[in-house]
Amino acid sequence: MTLTEFTAHIQQEQHPESTWSVQLQSLWYDAKGDWKKAHDLVDQLSDLSSAHVHAYLHRVEGDLWNARYWYNRAKKSEFKGSLEEEWKELAIAFLPKKG
């Protein structure tokens, strides 16, 4: 799946695909404007990928202290670009690979 296909799905559908990773589903809900649902999906998960999405979500929220905590848990540097750039980078990382 491409980023273009993913963003088209966001615009056209009411729910993410159940076969997608929880991280991608979280990003889908964030793009739909449902921060709470996006956060709830990764809030209790302890893996590095979920922590990375969790950090991004707290950055969206404007809670930079909490975002830095989750970047540290994800073993990632704090993202310095725009929220849109980080969302795209994360989405691309979690998109299902073809083949």
TAMO-V289832 format. One record per helix or strand of 2 or more residues. SS is the DSSP state (H for helix, E for strand). FROM is the first residue (numbers start at 1). LEN is the number of residues. If there is no record, write none. Layout:
# TAMO-V289832
ss | from | len
SS | FROM | LEN
SS | FROM | LEN
This chain:
# TAMO-V289832
ss | from | len
H | 3 | 10
H | 22 | 10
H | 35 | 8
H | 48 | 14
H | 64 | 11
H | 83 | 12
